[in-house]
Amino acid sequence: MLWLIDGYNLMHAAGAIDKHAKNGRTFHRKRRRFLDVLAGALGADRAARTTIVFDAKKPPADFPVEGTYQGMSIIFALGDEDADPASNG
């Protein structure tokens, strides 16, 4: 692994979604579009050595809990939709 990325934090920082984004088709399209852009920016070699982790309350409807997309490893860490220590108090 070359990169370990907190998916939603990077999406927020990149302006791909705002903190009030809701789950649904639009949200899923934005996440997929973000991953497409990220994979393109990384290139095939780096993408193959990158893991993206999304924190989630429940499994996503449009991705497996663990899998690959555009060569990147994608993991949904289930159990808490906001697993960031700084925002948990």
C-alpha positions as CSV (number, residue, x, y, z in Angstrom):
1,M,0.0,0.0,0.0
2,L,1.3,3.4,-1.0
3,W,-1.6,5.6,0.1
4,L,-4.3,5.2,2.8
5,I,-7.0,7.8,2.2
6,D,-10.0,8.8,4.4
7,G,-12.5,9.0,1.5
8,Y,-15.2,11.3,2.9
9,N,-12.6,13.7,4.4
10,L,-10.9,14.1,1.1
11,M,-14.2,14.4,-0.7
12,H,-15.2,17.3,1.6
13,A,-11.7,18.9,1.3
14,A,-11.9,18.7,-2.5
15,G,-15.4,20.2,-2.6
16,A,-16.9,17.0,-4.0
17,I,-19.6,17.0,-1.3
18,D,-20.5,19.3,1.5
19,K,-21.0,18.3,5.1
20,H,-24.8,18.3,4.7
21,A,-24.8,15.9,1.8
22,K,-27.4,13.2,2.1
23,N,-27.2,9.6,1.0
24,G,-29.0,8.8,-2.2
25,R,-28.5,8.5,-5.9
26,T,-26.9,12.0,-6.2
27,F,-24.6,11.2,-3.3
28,H,-23.6,7.9,-4.9
29,R,-22.9,9.5,-8.2
30,K,-20.8,12.2,-6.6
31,R,-18.8,9.5,-4.7
32,R,-18.3,7.5,-7.9
33,R,-17.3,10.6,-9.9
34,F,-14.8,11.5,-7.1
35,L,-13.3,8.1,-7.3
36,D,-13.0,8.3,-11.1
37,V,-11.2,11.6,-10.8
38,L,-8.9,10.3,-8.0
39,A,-8.0,7.2,-9.9
40,G,-7.2,9.3,-13.0
41,A,-5.0,11.6,-11.0
42,L,-3.2,8.8,-9.3
43,G,-2.6,6.8,-12.5
44,A,-2.8,3.0,-12.7
45,D,0.4,2.2,-10.8
46,R,-0.4,4.4,-7.8
47,A,-4.1,3.6,-7.9
48,A,-3.2,-0.1,-7.5
49,R,-1.4,0.7,-4.3
50,T,-4.0,3.0,-2.8
51,T,-6.7,2.1,-0.2
52,I,-9.7,4.4,0.3
53,V,-11.7,4.0,3.5
54,F,-15.2,5.4,3.9
55,D,-16.8,5.4,7.3
56,A,-20.5,4.3,7.1
57,K,-23.4,3.4,9.4
58,K,-24.6,0.7,7.0
59,P,-23.3,-1.0,3.9
60,P,-23.5,1.1,0.7
61,A,-26.1,0.2,-1.9
62,D,-23.7,0.8,-4.8
63,F,-20.4,-0.8,-3.6
64,P,-19.4,-3.9,-1.8
65,V,-18.1,-3.4,1.8
66,E,-14.6,-4.3,0.5
67,G,-13.6,-4.4,-3.1
68,T,-11.7,-2.6,-5.8
69,Y,-12.7,0.2,-8.1
70,Q,-10.5,1.7,-10.9
71,G,-7.7,-0.4,-9.4
72,M,-8.0,1.2,-5.9
73,S,-8.9,-0.9,-2.8
74,I,-12.2,0.5,-1.4
75,I,-13.3,-0.3,2.2
76,F,-16.4,0.8,4.0
77,A,-15.7,0.8,7.8
78,L,-19.1,0.0,9.2
79,G,-20.5,0.9,12.6
80,D,-20.3,4.7,12.7
81,E,-21.0,7.2,9.9
82,D,-18.7,9.7,11.7
83,A,-15.7,7.8,12.9
84,D,-13.4,10.8,13.0
85,P,-11.9,11.2,16.5
86,A,-11.9,15.0,16.3
87,S,-15.6,15.2,15.6
88,N,-16.6,12.7,18.3
89,G,-15.9,15.0,21.1
